[in-house]
Each structure stands twice: as structure tokens, then as C-alpha cells.
Amino acid sequence: MLSWRLLPVLLLLGCGGSGPPKKYGSTETTPTAGTAPAATAPASASVPPLHLRLYLESSASMFPYEAPGTDGQFKAALQNLVDNFEGVRANGTQFYTVNDAVYPLKISTSQFIRTNDLFSLTRAVGDSKFTDFEKIFREVLRDLPEGRVSVLVSDLIYSDKFMLPGTGQKNLNAIQSLMQNVFAGAAKNTSLLIVKAQAGFKGPFFSITGGKKMYEGDRPYYLCIAARHATMRALLTKPENETLRRFDQLPGYQNQLFFGPDEAPFYTVLLRDPAQKGRMVQESGEMQGNKKAGSTVVRRLDDVEPSPAGKELAVVVGVDLGGYALPEATKTDPASYAVGSGENFKVKKVEAAGGSGLPYTHKLVLSTTEPRAGGQRDVTVGLKRVFPPAWVRSTGVGDDSNVGAASFSKTTFGFTNLTQGIENAYNPNQRPEHFRLTISLNN
């Protein structure tokens, strides 16, 4: 929880005014299997072996996750995370704690694993009465060389030290604005994955509107996973990192939200794929360009004709969705895609591409039974960007004072606003899609 959680105290502001309390705490021939086109090696190929830097928020609002009598899911999730990274790069984990600043922890991985209370390692470090969220995120984002995966563990209940009780909407607006400002520069080179999990909580809960109340039950907390774009891609796609990206298998896992690069992923038309319908060849100009560049990417098609049977025209496109930390169900749902076409093309099917070593992860079948008779035209396809997703909307609340509410175990003050600020930084032009691909047709 980030920063109002003290018993009410007076803070001098300007000419003796009072301030808020600090905080505790994505020609028709017999079809044959399409061959994989040559592709430039992805940027992640040069990323060094990954290592983990874990930042644990040490504040009174976090201590109850490790209180005696809780279910132990909090420690279990973090230990699972550390164990997975240590399995890839032994003794590579670095431990930090955060509250009023960022502090290195002089502990070993074995100490982290053996302790029964993680916060026994952090209580004497820094000021647990106050958490400077802006300073923490700026430091985490600033110190991110390739190969490092930084994870901030926090309940993400944020408030600036100047936020006042009873000014809920102003506080929510401030949260959104601050996070947009913090991530505005980092979005160009850094990816962020926010994982929501839940664990047992037993102890005092501090609300800006309701003060201190005792609570025992489940509460959400978050893993904010930050890495440079190439490192995040390596984490999400490279075979040797398969165990590291099993976030959905962490104890208490509930959901995740991804912010990544805005450039289009690798894509190519898969000529002679079994799902292709009709006749098409690569445009000669593009073919000549590929020879000069040493590439076989196909994005411009010529002599396009529909299948005589059924008059269907189906173009199969291989797309690399590996760098998008989105649910597989989202990636393979035709409804997740928006198609721009004057021929009523639709995404007929999306399936994961089998086999390793391919430069694409999924195959999209674009189909129409209303093809044009001739002329040059483009078909575009984009992966829809839906923000906020339903789970983010239901998680964020503007009042967390009622610890007896049925939704209390699943909600977090200001979470929707916090993530909206990050979304604004990553998507300042409010693009409705993660990316847009273009295929040129001519006949």
C-alpha cells in the first residue's frame, strides 16, 4: 500500500496547512504445407541469460500478508518465482526493499528461502511508515539493463503524501496523472506486465476514508514485472525461459495486464498453406527486393483469384504474437481482430503454429466470398486493444473503507486509475489496436 497509512498526523504544508497521514506501509494448386520464411533474428537473440531483481515493498500495509495464521500463499508465490529464476541462472537473484526509498538487501537466496517471515528481513530498512511510489518506479525503470527482469511486489494501493482524506476523486485523478508521467519516457524501451495475485492477510488495514480497521481474509497484491522490450520478449518466447513465464501457475494467481512495444510484429503471407483458398503469387517487385535483402517475407500478392469452388478467397498470414503477454484464448479468438477491407474479409480462424524455429507463432486465415474482380487494394488486420479489460474495472475502487464488503477481498483502491495512467503513457494516441498489419492484393 503506497503512502497514506499512518494514524492521522499533521503535516505542515505551505503556510501551516495540514496534509494527509503518511502510509504504513498481443493458380490454385493442391495445397501443401507452407514452409517457414526466412526472418531476421529477433532482438531477443542477443539478450544475456535472464536474472531476477526482486523489489519487496516493506510497509505496515504489507506486513499482514506474512502474519502468523495466514495461508502462506504470499511467501509461496515469491519463493516459486525466485526458484524458477535460480533454476535458469543460479545465484543471479538480487534482493531490494522499498518504502521511502529503494534499498539493497544484504541477503542471499538461501536466507530468503529459509525465512518464515519475509518482512523480518526488511523491517529495519528504510521508513515503513511511508512509501514513495514515484521514486520507486523511476528507480526500477531507470536501472534496467538487458537481461534483467525486475519485479516490484506491492499491494499497489497508492497515494501521494499530499493527498487528503475525503477528496477521493482528486486522489484518483492524481494517481492516474502521476503514473502517466512516470511511464511516459520508459514506454519507448520498457515492457511492463502486471500480475494480480491473492493471498491471506491478517492484521490492520489502513484506508484513506475509513482509517485503521482489523481484517482477516484474502487480499490482492501485485507483481509489477518490468524489462526492456528485447528482454521481455526473451522472457515470453525463448524455450530456455519457459519455466520463468509460468506466472499463471503461481499460488494465488488471478490475472495479468501487459504493456509492450507499439511496433507491428513480424508477419508474412504463407503461400500454399493448406488453409489457403484461391490463387495468388508474390508480387515480382517485392520478390526482387527480398533477393537483395536476403529475405522471403511475403506481404504483397499478385494475380489474386478466388477458388472456383465456392468463390472463396482465403489468405493465410503467419504472425509472431510471442511478444504479447495476452491469454492464448484472446490470441486465437477471431473476435479479437479487426479487419479493414472493401471485400468483406473476416478472420475465419486463428491457430497456434506448430513446431519450433518458426518466425511466427500463430496463423490467421483471412477469408472472403466477396472478392473484387480486379485492381490493387489493401487488407488490414489488427489485434484489438481493449482497455480497461473487465477484470481491471472490477478490481479498482474509489473507496476501500468497508472491510466487510463482499468485494473487499478482490478490490484495490485506485487500481483502474493507476493502470489507466500507464495505458496513457504506452498508448498516448489511444490506438484501438495493439498493431495493424497490411497485406496488398492485386489482380
N, C-alpha and C positions, 0 to 999 in steps of 0.2 A: 504494500500500500504506500502511496507516494505523496504525501507530505503534510497532512494536517493533524496527524494523530496524537496530539498531546492533550492533556487536560487543559481546559481553557487558560490561557495566559495572555497577558497584554504585550503586544509588540509595538514599539514606537515606530510610527510611520510619519515622515514629513514633520509637521509641527505637532507632534504628540498624539497623532491619531492612533487608534487601535487596529491591530491586524488579526488574522485568523490564528488559531492554535497551530503549532507545528504538528507533524505527523509522527506517530510512533512507528512508528515502524517502517498460360495453358499453343488402204484397201483392206477390208475385213479379212482377216486370216484366222486360221484355227488358233485360239488363244493358247499361249504358252506362259509359263511363269515368268514374270518380269525380273530382270536382273537388276541388281543394285547399281546405281550410277556412282561413278567416282565422285568424291566430295573432298573439299578441303578439310583437313583435320580440325575438329572443334577446338576452340580456345582452351578448353579444359584439359587437353592433352599435355600441356606444359605445366600444369599445376603440380606442385610438390605433394608428397603424402600429407593427408589432412591431419591436423591436430586440433584439439578442443581447448578453448579458453572459456572457463565457466565463471560467470559473474553471479553471485548469490546475494540477493537483497537481504540485508541484516537489519531488521526493524521490528518493533514490537508487534506490528501488524502481521509479520511473517512468522514470528516465534510459535504461535499456536499450531502451525502445521506439524511441528515436531514435538508437541507437548505429550507427556505420558498419557496413555489411554487412547491416542489416535490410532488409525488403522495402518500407519506406516507407509502409505502409498506415496507420499511426497518423497521420502528418502529412497524408496524402491525405484521410483521413476528416474531420479537423478543418478542413482548408482547404476542402473541399467544403461543410461546414456554414457556415463563415464566408462563403464566396462566395454561397451561397443567401440568407442574410440581407442581405448587402450589396446584392444584386440588388433587394431589396424596399425597403430603406432605406439608401442609401449613407452611408458614414462613421458608421453608427449603432452599430457594434460596440464594446464596451468589454472590455478585457482585464484579468484579475486572475490572480494566482498564489496558491496556498495551501500551507502546510505547518504551521508552529507558529501561524500566524495567517493572516488574509486581507490581501493586499497588492495595491494597484492597480499595473498595469504601465504605464509611460510609453512605450507603443509605438503605432505606427499600424498600420492594417490592412495597408498595403504592407510594413512591416517584418515583420509576422507571416508574410505570404505568401512573402517573399523568403528568409527564413532557411532554412538547410538542417538546423538543429538547434533545435527549439523551446526546448529547455531551456537553450540558450546565452543566451536572453532572461531566464531566471529563476534561474539558479544563484546569483547574487549577492544574491538577495532572500530574506529570512527564514532560517529554520533548516531545511535539508533533512534533518537527522537526526531530525526529529520532526514528526508531523502531528497536529494537534488536531482530530479528526473532529467532535466535538461542537460546538466553537466554529465550525468552518467551516459546517456545516449550519445552525446557528442564524443565522449572519450571512446566508447565502444566502436563507434563508426569511424573514428579517426585512426585507430590502431588496428587495421585490418590488412595485413599483407596476404598475398596469395598463399593458399594452403591452410589458413587459419579459419576455423569456424567458431565464432563467438556466440555464446548463449547466455542471455540475461534471464535469470529466474526471478519472477516477481509476480505479485498479485495485480499489478498494473492499475491499482486504484490511485489515480493521480490528482494532486492539487498543488498549485504553486503556493509559496509561503504567504503571498499577498491575497489569496482567496479568502473570502469572508463567508462564514456560515449564513445561510438564509438567502444567498444570491446564487441559487442553483444554475439558472440558465447562463448567467455571466461566467460561472465557473466552467460550464460545459463548452461555451464558446472559446474560452481561454485555452482549454485543453486542446481543442481542435487546431487553433491558430498556432500554438506553440509546437505541436508535433509536425505541422506542415513546415514550419520554419526550420526545425531540427533536421528533417529529412530532405529538404529541398535540394541541397547540394549533393548529398550522399546517394540520391536515387540514380544518378548518372552511372555510377560504378558499383553499387552495392545492392544485393538482393536481401530481402527480409522475409522470413517465414515465421508467423506467429502460431504456436501450437497451444490450444486450450486443453487443460487437463483439470482433474479434480482430485482432491484428497481430503482426508479427515482433518478437522480443525477443532481445537478445544481451548477456549480462553477468551480474553477480551477482544471485542471488535469495536473499532472506532469509526463513527460516521460523522460527516460534517454537519448533518442535520439532526442526528439523534444522539450524539455523544457516545460515551462508552457503555457497551452492553455485553454481557456474557453470552457466548454462543458455543454450542457443540453440535457438530454435524459436518456435512460436506461443504466445501467451498472451492471455487475455481481459482486456479493460478495459471501462469503462462510461461512458456519458453519462447523468448524472442531470439530467433536464430538468424544471425547476420553473417554474411560473407560476400566477398567480391563476386561479381557475376560469374566469372570463369570458375571460381572455387565452388560456388553454389551449384553450378552445372555439373561439376565433377562429383559433388556430393549426391546429386539427384540421379546421375546417369552411369557413372563408371562402375563396372562389375565389382571391383575390389572394395567399393564403398556401400555395397548392398545392405549390409547389416546396419550401417550408420543411419540410413534414411528410413528405418522402420519406426518412425515416430508414432504411427497408429497402433503399434504394439506396446508402447509404454504403459505402465499401470496408470489407470485413470484417464487415458486419452479420450478426448471428446471431439475435437475438430481442429482445422487449421486454415490459415489465411495467408496467401502468398502475394508478395510484391516483387516483381522482377524487371528485367530489361524490356525496353519498348520496341526493339528492332524485331523484324519478322524472322522467324526461324528458317532453317534450311527446308526447301521443298523442291520437288521435281515431279513431272508427269511420268508415270510408269507405263511406258508403251508396251503393248502386248500382254498386259496383266490379264488374268482370267476374267476379271470383272469388267474389262473394257467392252464397250458396245459401239460398233461402227468402225469407220476407217479414219486414220489420222497419221501424219508423219511429222517429224520435227522440221520446223522452218529452216530452209537452207542457210539463211543468214546467221541464225543462232548456231547452227551446226558448225559453220566456218569459224565463228567466234570461239566456240568451245575448243576447236582444234588448236587455236592459237593459245588459249588459256589452259589447255590440258584438263578440260572438264567435260562432263557428259550431262550436265544439267539440262533438263527439257522443260521449258515454260512457254514456248511459242510453237503453235501447231498449224500445219498447213494441210490442204486437201481433205478437210474435215467433212465426213459424210456419215449420216446415221446408219444404223443397221437396217437392212431391207426388211427384216422380220421385226415388226413392232415399231419401226421408225424411231427406235430409241438411240440416243447418243449418250454414252457414259464415259467420262474421263476419270481415270484413277490418279490420284495425287498422293505421293509419299511425303509426309510432313514430320519433322522432328519436334515432337512435343515433350521430349525428355527434360527440357529445362523449365517446365511449368509444373510446379508442385500443386497440381489440382487433382481431385479424385478421378480415378480411372473411369468411373461411371459418367463423369462430366465430359471427359475427352472422347468417349465412344458414343455419346448421345447425339444423334443428328440434330436434335433441337438446340444443341449448344452452339450451332454455327449459323451465321448469317450469310446469305448468298446474294450477290448483286449480278443480275443478268437480265437481258431483254428477251431471253428464250425460256424463261421459267425453269432454269436449272435449280435443282434441290440436292441437298446432301442425302443420298439414298442410304448410305451405310458408312460406318466408321469402324475399323477394327485394328487391333494391335498388330504390328508387323512381326511375324515370327522370325527367329534366327538372330544371331549376333553379328556384329560387324557392319550392319546396315547404317547408312547415314540418316535414316528416318525411323521413327518409332511407330507411326500409325499410317494407315491407308484410308483416304477419303474418296468415296465414289460419288462423283458429281454427275447427275443424270437429268435428262430432259426428254420428253416425247414431242416437244415443240421446237425443233431446231430450225434455224434460219436457212434459207435457200442459198445464200452467198454473202460475201463481204467479210471484212475484218471487224472483229468485236472482242471485247474482254469479258471474262467471267471472274468475279472476285469472290473470295470466301474469307470470312473472319471468325475467330473464336470469340464469342460474346463475353463481354466483361460486365459482370453483374455485381454492383456494389451499392449498399452493403448486402451480402448474402443474408438469408433468413436467420441463420444462427447468430450472426453478429448483431442484427437488430434485436433479437430476443435476449441477447446477453447484456447489452448496455441498458442501464437505468439512470435516471436522474435523481433518485432518492434511494439510499440503501439503509435507511434507519430502521426498517421493520424486519428484525432478525427472525420473526415468526412467520413471515410470508412464505407461501409455498414455493415461490420462485427464488427465494434468497440464496439457496444452495447453488444456483446456476447463473446468477447475475453479478455484474461488476459495474460500479459507478463509473460513468463516463466512457465506457469501453467503445461504444459506437462513435462517439465524437473523437476519441483518440485515434481510432483506426481510420476515420474519415479524413483526419488531418494528414495521415500518412498517405492515404489514397490521393489526396490533392497534390501531394509532393511528387508522387510517382506518375500521376495522370493529370497534369495541370490543364490540359485541353479537353478533359472529360471525354476522351475517346470511348465509344461504346463497345470496343473490341480490344482484346489483347494484341491482336495483329490482324493484318489484311494481306492476303496473297492474291496475285493476279496471274491468270492464265489467258494467253492470247489465242484466239481461234480465227482461222481464215479458210475460205473455200470459194 
